[in-house]
């Protein structure tokens, strides 16, 4: 971890949690907190804990709330050393991460490794008790996150995240963090990025942020990945080159065969064959069809017959083929007729 101190490299979350739990006198109350936060095993529902302890779901909720209030008061009064110690570590890391982060990302950073669910539960629990931190609960729209309280409570953070989603929706296509920063009132782009990362409605690819349903930022299948590769290159590519680019990419699943890529290119209308194995995006102005189809289109759009050099020039704007292929089509296809020296028109005009 960059900028990591010795104290942070030896962080013992488990010991800190154990110390906090030792403050709770009654075993039943410790059981409730341990199980509700998933501190040693998976998180359990109010119903599951109630069944285990022989009390109602509502009673479990009341006890949990009362215990947390007591622990938070003790933490604010400086009576829980672990909370004060960890709060400093969390805030220091969050300051470098844009003032807010998903629980998973914060835990990974603190422990300098990919972390498991239990370690993340420890961070979430300690953050819940820390007076200087805000916890954003997870639901369908937001990831479980922790922020520095000086920059907002849970409601303010969610409103800020919603604002970013609204700006992207209105724009209709992905935006970079710099572009988002220009449209929002935050002093630093890193804060915008941090807030955006809390939303479950957003996804990003190479720091371009868009709605999670947009394939350009969240490609889910081979065709989406092909589209992203072509759009990024912004010029036609051979299908084998596309396959190589996907294998070299940061996509989650990139173990695709060249043949699979070719099959998907043929099936999708967004991709236009413009040469031998070379494809472009239809949004670039290319249209499907054979070389003779393109020649026909060129001559139909012209009010007068065209010299073969001009025909070749116009066809090459939308097809990557050899000049001889174009000339062969002109000379051999019945729909074209020579009306003067090296000059052609459509036979049916």
N, C-alpha and C positions, 0 to 999 in steps of 0.2 A: 504493500500500500504506500503510495507516494505521500511524503510528508508525515509518515507514521512515526510516532514517538515510542520509546521503550515501554511506557505505561500501557499504550494501546496494543502493542504487539503481544502483551501478556494478559489481555483482557480475559477474565474468568466469569463469564455470564452465569454459569451454573452456580458458582459460589455466591454471587450477588443475589440471585433469586432465592437461594437457600437462606441467606441472612434475612431477607425480607419476610419470607414465610415463617421464620422463627418468631417473628413479632406477634403473629396470630396465635392466641392462646388455645383456642378450641380446635381439636382435631377435625371436627366436622366442617368448620369454616375453612381450614386449610385445604381440605378435600375439595370443597366447592371451588375455590380459587384455582387450585392446581388443575382440576378437570375442565373448568370453563375456559382457561387460557391455553390448555394443552401443554402445560409446562414439562410434563414427563412422558406424556403419551398423546394420542390424538385429542382434539378438542371435543367436548361433549355438550349436548343440548341440555336445556333446563329440565326437560322431561326425563332424559337418561339419568341425570344426577338425582332428581327427585325420586325416581324409582329405586336407585341404589340406596339412598339414605332414608327412604320411607317417608318422604314429605312431599307436599304439592309443588308443582312447577312454579307457582306464584311465590311460595315461601323461599324457594331456591333463589329466585330473582331478587326478593327483598334482602335476603342475607348477603348475596353477592354485592348489591349496591351499598349496603351498610358497611361491609368489610372494606370495600374500595375507598369509601369516604374517610374511614378511619385511617387507612394507610396514606391517603393523599394529604390529610391534615398533618400526620406525623412527618411526611416527607417535606412539606412546606415549612414545618417548624425545625427542620434540619436534624430530625431524630433518626433518620435512616441513612446511614453513611453511604451505603451502596448506591442508593438513588442519586445522591448528590455527586458521587464520583462518576457514575455512568452518564449522568445528564451532561456533564462537561465534555465527555468523550463524544457523545451523540451530537451535541451542538457544534462542536469543532468540525466534525465530519459533514454534517448537514450544511454548514456554512460554505464548504467547498463543493457541495453537490447541488447548490441552487436553492438552499434553505428548506427544501422538502424532498423526500424520497420515499419510494416504496419500501416497506419493511424488509423485503427480500434484498433489495439493493443496498440498503443501509447496513444490514447484518453482514452481507458479503464483504462490504468495504471494511467494516470494523474488525472482522476476523481474518481478512485478507485471503479468503477462499470461498468456493461455492458452499453454501450452508444448507443445513437441513431444516425441516419444519420446526423441530424442537428449539433450535438455536434462534430461529426467527420469533418463535413464541416468547422466548426469554426477553428479546429486545422489545417486542410489543408490550409485554407486561411492565417492564421497567419504565418505558416511555409513558404508559398510562398513568403512572404515579408521579411522573416528573412535572413539577410546576412550570418549568420553562419550555415544555414541549406540548404540541397538539397532535392528537391521534385522529386520523381519518378512518372511520370504520369502512370495511369492505361491503359493497353491494353490487348490483348489476352495472352501475355506472362508474364506480371508483375502486381502485385497488387499495388494499390496506396500506396506509402511509403514515409517516411521522414528519412533522414540520416544527420549525422554531416558533414558539408561541408569539414572540414579538411581531411576527409578520402575519398573524391571523389565527382566529379560532377555526373550528371545523367548518362552520357555516361560511365564513369568509373564503376559506380555501376552496370549498366546493363551488362557490359562486365564481371564483377566479378560473377554475378549471372549466366550468360551463361556458364562460365567456370565450375561452380559446376554442372550444368545440364549435361555438356559434360562428366565430370568425371564419374558421375553416369551411364549415358548411356553406356559408354565404359565398365564399370565394369559389367553391365548386371544384377545386382541384388542389393538389398538395402545395403546401407552403414551407419554405425553409424557416428555421428558427429566427433568422435575421429579419425575414419578411414579417413574421408574426410579431416580433419585437417592435418593428416600425409601426404596427397598427395598434399596439397595446401600450399601456402606461406602466412599464416596469423599468427599473434602472439598469437591469442587466439581462441579456439574452439567456443566461444560464438559469435564471429564475423562471423564465417562460418555458424552457425545456423541462425543468423539474416539475412544474405544474402540469404540463401536457402529459408527462409520463404517468401521472396519477390516474388519468382517464382510461377507462376500458373501451371507450368509444373511438379512441384514436390509435393509430399505428404509425410507424415511421420506417423509412428505408433510406440510408445514407443521409440522415438528418432532414429528409423531406417528410413533413407530417401531413397526414390526411385521415379520413374516416377509415375505420378498421375494415369496412366492406369494400374499400377501393383497392383493386388488384395492384395498382401502381405503387402502393406503399405496403400492401399486405398480400403478396402473391401466394395463392393457395395451391394452384395446380400448375402443370407444365406450361400450359398456354399463357397463363398470367406471367410466368417467369420469362418466357420468350418475349412477351410484350415489353416487360421492364428492360430486358437486355437491349432490344432494338431501340426503344425510346431513349435509353441512356447513350447508346452509340450515335444515334441521330443520323445514321446512314445505313444503306443496305448491307446485309451480311449473308455469307454462305451458311447453310444449315449446320455444317460441321464446326464453323467458327462460333455459332450460337451455342452449340452443345459444349464447346470448350469454355466459353464465357460463363455458362451456368455452373460448370464443375469448379471453376475458379472463384465463384461468387461467395457471398456470405449467407445465401439462402439456407434455411434449415435442412431441407431435403434437396440434394443436388446430384444424387447418384442416378442420372438418367442416361440412356443410350442415345447415340446419334440417330439411330433409326426411329426411336420414340419421338425425338425432336422433329424429324422430318414428317412423320405421320401427323403430328399436331399442327404443323405449319400448313399442311395440305387441307386440313379440316376447317380451319378458322378463317372467317372472312376478313378479319383484321390484317391478315398477312397476304401479301401479293407477290407471286413469283415474277421476278423481273429479269431473270437470266438463268443460266444453268445452275440450279441449286441455290440461287441468290434470292433473298426475300427482303421486302420492304413493308412498311406499314401503310395501310390504305389511307390513313389520315395525312400522309405526306403528299397526297394527290395522285398516287399510282392507282391504276385500275386493272382488273383481271383481264386476261385475254391473250391470244397468241400474237406473234409479231405482225401477222397480216391484219389482225383486228386493230392493232395500234396504228398501222399504216392507213387503214380505212378511216379511222377516227381523225387522223391528221389531215387527210385529203378532204374529208367531209367538212371539216372546220374551215378549210381554205376556200376562198371565193374563186380562186384561179388555180390552174394546174401548177405543180411545184417541180423544181429541178430536183433530181435525185439526191444531190448533196444536201439540200434543204430538208428533204424528207428524212434522210439519215440523221441529220442534226436534231430534228424534232423527236424522232423515235427514241434516240439515245437519251433523251431527257427522262424518259419513263421506263426504259428497258436497258439492262446491261447485257447487250449481245454484240456479236461481231458485225461490222459493217457489211461483210459479205453475206451474212444471213438476211439482212434487210434487203440488199440488192437482189438476192435470189428470189425472195418473196415478191418483189416488185415485178421481176421479169417472168416468173412462172405462174403466178396466181391469176385466174381469169377475171377477177374483180378489178384489176388495174390495167390501164391501157396507156401506151406511150403515145403522146399527142404531138411531140416535137422532139428534137434531139435531147436525150437524157432528161426529158420532162414528162411527168405522169399525171394522170387524173383518174377518177373512178370510172369504171366502164359504164355504170348505170347513170352517170350524170349527163 
